[in-house]
């Protein structure tokens, strides 16, 4: 059984979010939450909250056990960018690109698939 949770339009660049999700990809959920507690990045809190949401979806909607779940897939894709500008020297402007991300977490409880990742 697969369970998913997603977060859209989060104001962090996908590249910064991928640094965090690469550390927890393929782990069990309890181990991943422990690792995320000690990662000193903004993205760790975002991934942790979304992972907790996916775990809650699995427990409440599908009656799965937390100990059997692992992260089957986790992706951070780019969302729309906001284009802003800041005034620069000599009447010029300096562009600012504010990036957003879409985070998707898929959990599974199938232990036979876990070794193939």
Number of C-alpha atoms within 10 A of each C-alpha: 10 13 21 20 19 17 16 14 15 16 15 18 19 20 13 15 22 16 14 22 22 11 13 20 18 18 16 20 23 15 12 20 19 12 16 20 12 9 13 10 14 12 20 21 16 17 25 19 13 19 24 15 17 21 24 17 17 23 15 10 10 12 10 18 12 15 11 14 24 24 23 21 15 21 18 24 16 18 18 12 15 12 10 11 12 9 10 10 7 6 6 10 12 10 12 12 10 13 18 19 23 20 23 19 22 18 25 20 21 13 11 7 10 16 7 6 8
